[in-house]
């Protein structure tokens, strides 16, 4: 495994991040524990989760699965850089939450972090992430709440998720004015070959403010994982975002060209898509969310995969980026 610093911090993390969203809904607890053991054995030390994972009436289940794994001992907690998130409505029925039981008020942050710590069976969270922007709560209030948690030793660093570039700037400018607050150190955003809009504003903002970029959905819902080849071979059919995209003939032709390019060079699509992200400026490491140990093994190969200039140029031709801001939209 290769490692890098998380943004401007001294925190060293693996270049692959273990995503746990499938733990509970799609992968049972025993298999989830086996995947976490395998990830740790392979050198992955950065684990990502969220308080809402488990979904519906099972919200919080994923954190509990991780907590039970930590409780097995063997230095598991000590070896893991643990990231979780706050913002979502934790009511099991997804109905309108009771006031102050979601988003980023100081009251909900305090309540949510204590609940996550209990489920995770740990005393502290390494990277506490805001899952979305809260338009109703000023950052002065948010940072005051975070300062208290840092002083209490409950969290060490703070990251964002799904933030636009201007909110990254706003959050860190206000943190700097307050003094004594390190501000955001990471941004978790949707970023992959098929979805490169983050290159316009989000990633430049993250780089300017020293945030590590953690791409989620690196295979774009399976679209970049060889989905057409799997259909032809009678394997798992596309669903969700991938199926909707393939319904468009032009988009399907683009994915076919992508798979043909990688087949020509003897590369597996999913591994190449991850390897491409690892070449991108500012990227700390993509989140991989294996449902099985076999999927984890495939993702691990991407860390050692070096894409040739010819392949990189071909990928840019098939999936051109938006270009720099403001030229991408202004000129």
C-alpha distance (Angstrom), angle and dihedral (degrees) to the residues before:
residue distance angle dihedral
X1 . . .
X2 3.78 . .
X3 3.80 123.1 .
X4 3.78 137.7 -156.4
X5 3.79 139.2 178.1
X6 3.79 116.8 -89.3
X7 3.78 100.4 -115.8
X8 3.80 113.3 -64.0
X9 3.81 93.5 -19.2
X10 3.78 130.0 102.0
X11 3.80 89.7 -122.1
X12 3.80 112.1 119.8
X13 3.80 115.8 -149.3
X14 3.80 137.2 174.3
X15 3.81 119.7 -97.1
X16 3.78 89.1 -120.8
X17 3.79 120.3 58.4
X18 3.80 118.6 -152.0
X19 3.79 108.4 -129.9
X20 3.79 114.8 -156.2
X21 3.81 103.1 -170.0
X22 3.82 91.2 114.9
X23 3.80 92.8 53.9
X24 3.78 104.5 109.1
X25 3.81 102.8 4.5
X26 3.82 96.0 56.9
X27 3.80 107.0 3.2
X28 3.80 121.0 50.8
X29 3.78 122.7 -130.6
X30 3.82 96.9 -99.0
X31 3.79 93.3 51.2
X32 3.80 90.8 42.9
X33 3.80 89.9 55.4
X34 3.81 90.2 48.6
X35 3.81 91.1 52.1
X36 3.80 91.6 49.4
X37 3.80 90.7 49.5
X38 3.81 90.6 49.8
X39 3.81 91.9 47.3
X40 3.81 91.8 51.1
X41 3.82 91.1 46.6
X42 3.82 88.6 52.6
X43 3.79 91.1 52.8
X44 3.81 100.5 -102.1
X45 3.80 104.8 144.3
X46 3.83 101.0 165.3
X47 3.83 114.2 86.2
X48 3.80 122.2 -179.0
X49 3.79 128.7 -161.3
X50 3.83 140.9 143.3
X51 3.78 136.1 -137.5
X52 3.83 91.7 -116.6
X53 3.82 95.7 52.8
X54 3.77 111.5 119.0
X55 3.82 86.9 50.5
X56 3.79 131.0 -146.3
X57 3.77 114.0 18.2
X58 3.82 89.1 -8.8
X59 3.81 97.9 61.2
X60 3.77 108.7 146.4
X61 3.79 93.4 26.9
X62 3.81 93.8 112.2
X63 3.80 91.9 54.1
X64 3.81 89.1 49.0
X65 3.82 90.9 52.1
X66 3.79 89.7 52.4
X67 3.80 90.8 45.8
X68 3.79 91.4 53.5
X69 3.81 88.6 50.7
X70 3.81 91.3 51.9
X71 3.82 88.7 49.5
X72 3.81 89.7 63.1
X73 3.78 87.4 74.1
X74 3.78 123.3 -154.2
X75 3.83 92.5 134.6
X76 3.80 89.8 -67.5
X77 3.78 94.6 141.2
X78 3.78 93.7 41.1
X79 3.82 92.2 55.0
X80 3.81 96.7 47.5
X81 3.79 129.2 84.8
X82 3.79 97.4 -148.4
X83 3.80 122.3 -153.8
X84 3.78 125.4 -178.3
X85 3.81 134.8 163.3
X86 3.79 142.5 -125.8
X87 3.81 131.7 -159.5
X88 3.78 109.6 73.2
X89 3.77 129.4 109.3
X90 3.80 106.3 -98.8
X91 3.82 95.1 -165.6
X92 3.82 106.1 122.7
X93 3.80 95.0 -134.2
X94 3.84 94.9 50.1
X95 3.78 89.5 -127.4
X96 3.79 122.4 139.1
X97 3.82 104.6 -54.9
X98 3.74 123.9 -124.2
X99 3.82 108.7 -94.0
X100 3.82 113.3 -76.9
X101 3.80 93.4 13.1
X102 3.79 96.1 111.7
X103 3.81 142.1 28.9
X104 3.81 124.7 35.6
X105 3.78 110.2 -53.3
X106 3.80 113.0 137.9
X107 3.80 87.9 -112.5
X108 3.79 95.0 54.4
X109 3.81 93.5 43.1
X110 3.81 89.6 54.6
X111 3.79 92.1 46.5
X112 3.79 95.0 43.9
X113 3.79 97.5 48.6
X114 3.81 92.0 51.7
X115 3.80 91.0 49.2
X116 3.82 91.9 49.3
X117 3.80 91.9 48.5
X118 3.79 90.0 53.0
X119 3.81 93.8 49.0
X120 3.81 92.5 44.3
X121 3.82 92.3 47.6
X122 3.78 92.3 -134.6
X123 3.79 137.7 116.6
X124 3.80 96.7 -133.5
X125 3.80 145.1 20.6
X126 3.78 117.5 -136.3
X127 3.82 98.5 -153.5
X128 3.80 118.2 18.8
X129 3.79 109.4 -165.9
X130 3.80 132.2 -159.6
X131 3.82 102.5 -132.2
X132 3.81 93.8 -153.9
X133 3.79 140.4 -6.7
X134 3.80 117.2 -81.2
X135 3.79 107.8 -145.3
X136 3.81 92.3 -170.1
X137 3.81 100.0 53.8
X138 3.83 122.1 70.1
X139 3.79 117.9 -132.8
X140 3.81 89.7 -123.3
X141 3.80 87.8 67.6
X142 3.80 93.6 42.3
X143 3.81 93.5 51.1
X144 3.81 92.2 46.4
X145 3.80 89.0 55.7
X146 3.80 91.4 46.1
X147 3.81 92.5 49.3
X148 3.79 89.6 57.2
X149 3.81 92.2 50.3
X150 3.79 91.8 49.0
X151 3.80 90.6 49.9
X152 3.80 89.2 49.8
X153 3.81 90.1 52.1
X154 3.81 93.1 -120.6
X155 3.81 95.6 120.5
X156 3.80 133.6 19.7
X157 3.82 107.0 -169.6
X158 3.79 136.8 14.0
X159 3.79 128.8 -138.7
X160 3.78 137.6 177.1
X161 3.78 132.7 -132.8
X162 3.81 128.5 -158.4
X163 3.82 92.1 2.4
X164 3.81 121.1 152.8
X165 3.78 116.6 -127.8
X166 3.80 95.0 -103.0
X167 3.82 91.7 55.0
X168 3.81 90.9 51.8
X169 3.79 87.9 53.3
X170 3.80 93.6 44.8
X171 3.79 93.4 48.3
X172 3.79 94.4 50.7
X173 3.80 95.9 41.4
X174 3.80 90.0 54.8
X175 3.81 90.3 45.4
X176 3.81 89.6 52.6
X177 3.82 92.4 49.5
X178 3.80 90.8 51.5
X179 3.79 91.6 53.3
X180 3.78 125.5 -146.0
X181 3.80 92.5 50.2
X182 3.78 117.0 107.5
X183 3.80 92.1 -156.1
X184 3.78 126.5 -154.2
X185 3.81 115.2 -11.0
X186 3.81 100.2 179.0
X187 3.80 142.1 25.8
X188 3.78 122.0 -154.0
X189 3.80 108.5 -157.1
X190 3.79 142.5 162.4
X191 3.80 103.9 -94.7
X192 3.78 132.6 150.2
X193 3.80 140.9 122.9
X194 3.79 92.3 -76.3
X195 3.82 95.2 44.0
X196 3.80 112.0 43.5
X197 3.80 102.6 150.4
X198 3.81 89.8 111.8
X199 3.81 86.7 73.8
X200 3.81 90.9 71.4
X201 3.80 101.6 60.1
X202 3.80 115.5 -18.5
X203 3.80 100.2 59.1
X204 3.83 95.2 41.5
X205 3.81 89.6 50.8
X206 3.80 90.8 47.8
X207 3.80 91.3 50.5
X208 3.81 93.8 47.2
X209 3.81 91.8 50.9
X210 3.80 95.8 40.8
X211 3.81 98.9 -110.1
X212 3.77 121.6 152.1
X213 3.81 111.8 -126.7
X214 3.81 116.0 -131.4
X215 3.83 110.7 -172.1
X216 3.78 117.7 -149.5
X217 3.82 124.2 -157.5
X218 3.83 92.0 24.6
X219 3.82 90.2 175.4
X220 3.82 92.8 44.3
X221 3.78 95.4 -120.1
X222 3.83 92.8 -41.2
X223 3.80 94.3 -51.4
X224 3.82 91.8 118.1
X225 3.79 95.5 42.6
X226 3.82 98.9 85.4
X227 3.78 94.9 -82.4
X228 3.83 96.9 161.7
X229 3.79 93.0 48.4
X230 3.80 89.8 50.0
X231 3.81 90.7 51.7
X232 3.80 91.7 50.8
X233 3.79 91.4 48.6
X234 3.79 91.1 50.1
X235 3.78 94.9 -109.3
X236 3.79 131.5 132.1
X237 3.79 110.3 -30.0
X238 3.76 122.9 -131.9
X239 3.79 117.9 -92.7
X240 3.79 138.6 176.0
X241 3.80 115.8 2.5
X242 3.81 93.0 0.4
X243 3.80 94.2 53.2
X244 3.81 92.3 47.5
X245 3.80 91.0 51.4
X246 3.80 94.8 47.6
X247 3.81 89.9 54.0
X248 3.82 86.6 72.8
X249 3.86 108.2 80.2
X250 3.81 93.3 -147.8
X251 3.80 92.1 50.5
X252 3.80 91.5 46.2
X253 3.82 90.0 52.4
X254 3.82 89.0 52.4
X255 3.79 92.2 52.1
X256 3.79 90.4 46.7
X257 3.82 89.8 52.9
X258 3.81 88.9 49.7
X259 3.78 93.1 52.1
X260 3.81 91.6 44.6
X261 3.81 91.6 52.2
X262 3.78 92.9 51.8
X263 3.80 92.9 43.1
X264 3.81 88.5 54.3
X265 3.81 89.2 56.8
X266 3.81 95.4 41.3
X267 3.80 94.3 -112.2
X268 3.78 130.4 141.8
X269 3.83 110.3 -124.1
X270 3.79 98.0 -134.0
X271 3.79 93.2 48.3
X272 3.80 92.1 46.4
X273 3.82 91.8 50.4
X274 3.81 90.4 54.1
X275 3.81 92.3 44.1
X276 3.81 89.7 52.2
X277 3.80 91.0 55.8
X278 3.79 89.7 51.4
X279 3.83 88.6 59.9
X280 3.81 93.8 53.8
X281 3.82 120.1 105.9
X282 3.78 114.0 -105.4
X283 3.81 96.5 12.6
X284 3.79 114.4 134.6
X285 3.79 94.8 -175.5
X286 3.79 139.5 -49.8
X287 3.78 122.4 -106.3
X288 3.79 112.9 -113.1
X289 3.78 116.8 -163.6
X290 3.80 107.1 -165.7
X291 3.77 119.2 -170.7
X292 3.81 90.5 -168.3
X293 3.81 139.0 27.8
X294 3.82 89.0 -111.9
X295 3.81 91.3 60.0
X296 3.80 89.8 51.1
X297 3.81 90.9 52.3
X298 3.80 90.5 52.6
X299 3.80 92.0 50.0
X300 3.80 91.7 50.7
X301 3.80 91.0 59.2
X302 3.80 89.4 62.0
X303 3.81 91.7 68.8
X304 3.80 91.3 64.6
X305 3.81 95.3 38.6
X306 3.79 115.5 108.9
X307 3.79 115.2 -162.6
X308 3.79 116.3 -146.0
X309 3.79 122.0 -124.2
X310 3.81 87.7 -110.0
X311 3.80 92.1 56.2
X312 3.81 93.0 44.9
X313 3.80 90.8 50.5
X314 3.80 90.5 48.4
X315 3.80 91.8 50.9
X316 3.80 90.9 50.3
X317 3.79 89.6 51.2
X318 3.80 92.8 52.1
X319 3.81 95.2 39.6
X320 3.81 106.7 26.5
X321 3.77 115.2 -167.9
X322 3.81 121.7 -124.7
X323 3.79 93.3 -109.0
X324 3.82 127.4 -125.5
X325 3.78 123.6 -39.4
X326 3.02 129.8 -79.0
X327 3.81 93.6 13.3
X328 3.81 90.5 59.4
X329 3.79 91.3 68.0
X330 3.80 107.7 9.2
X331 3.82 106.5 52.7
